[in-house]
Amino acid sequence: MNAHLPLFFLLATVLPGHVAAQIAHDLTVYSEDGLAFTLVVNGQTINAEPASSVTASNINFDHAKVVVRFVDEAIPPIERKNLQIATPGTGPKGPVAVVYAIKEKKGEMVVRFVSRSDKKIQNAPVIIINN
């Protein structure tokens, strides 16, 4: 019997569940006007360098506290204490990719929902063991 066979079966049964448990939501925020900003999600700074579009990957929360700090200090920061990331409702939820836009409304900058879709998940790689 091949010595690698038990290891292969162990990895084939344990690894897919482990990988699926680590998949979470993605959040993208962009500025319609191209303004550079820093995005903070649940107290963690996502981008070290200010940008006009920022993606936070693998967020393990359905809602998050989000702060947008603009490079232009004349623009006050935007704070959303309970930004919804996951699909609303009570049914089964999978990981999603959600997009929000920063836009001007009545003279102030706001964060508005744009779209939400199921997160595209690649299949687990096939492991081939050659003897």
Buried (B, 14 or more C-beta within 10 A) or exposed (E): EEEEEEEEEEBEEEEEEEEEEEBBBBBBBBBEEEBBBBBBBEEEEBBEEBBBBBBBEEBEBBBBBBBBBBEEEEBEEBEBEEBBBBBEEEEEEEBBBBBBBBBEEEEEBBBEEBEBEEBEEEEEEEEEEEE
